[in-house]
Amino acid sequence: MTDITYSIVEHDGGWAYKVGDTFSETFPSHEAALKAAKRAAGEQEQPGETEGITYEDKQAVWHQEVSSGDDRPKTHVQDSE
């Protein structure tokens, strides 16, 4: 099982959550970013439909694969305060 951590960070004059190298939109307060991160983390753990996905990797190569709807990651929210 994959573990994914959402980190709350200062970003662009406000606050955001970050997963890996990717930032969310900027929120006006730490509390708003934390609430959004908890919501996103919870949604990511929910099972869904098995479906095909297409994505581009860091080398600009496109991939296609099937994502099982019940193969969900374990998520964590790491708060900086």
N, C-alpha and C positions, 0 to 999 in steps of 0.2 A: 504494500500500500504506500502511496506517495504522501509525504507530509508537505504542506504548504503553509508558509508563515506570512501573514499580513503585518507589516510594521507601520506604526504611525510616525510620520516625520514632518518636519517643517518643509514647505515647498511653495515656491512662487508667491511669497508674501502671505501665506496662510498655512494650512495643514493638509496633508494627504495621507493615503495609505499606499504602501509600496509592496509589490510582490516581485521578488527578483530585481530586475532592472526597470520594471514598469511602474509608473506612478498613476494613481487615480486622478480624477479632476481635483482641483484645489477647493478646500472647504474653508469657511471663514473662521472656524474655531477648532481647537483640538477635540472637543467633545463631539462635534459634528463629524469629523473624520473618523473618530473611534466608533461612533454609532454606524456609520456607513461600512467600515471595515468588518464589524461584527455581522452586519446584515449580509454582505457579500460572502464572507467566510461560511456562514450558515447555509446560504443558497448553494454554494459550491459542493457541499456535502450531500445535498438532496439527490436521490436517484432520479434518472430521467429515461428517455428512450435511447435505445441503441441506434446509432446513426453514423453516417460517413462524415468525416471532417477533412478539410483541406487547410493546410497552414504553410507559411513560409519560414524557413529557419534563418539563422544569422548570416549564412552564406548566400542568401537569396535563392535557395533551392526550394521548390514547392513539393509538398508531400501530401499523399492521400492515405487515409487509414480509417478503420472502423473503430469507434469509441463505444464500448459497452456501457449502457445506461446505469448499470449497478456497480461499476468500477469507479467509485468516488474517492477522492483524496481525504485525508485527515487534515483539518485546517486549524491554525492557531492565530491569535491576534496578539502581537507583541507591542505593548504600550511603552513609549519612551518616558512617560511621566509617572 
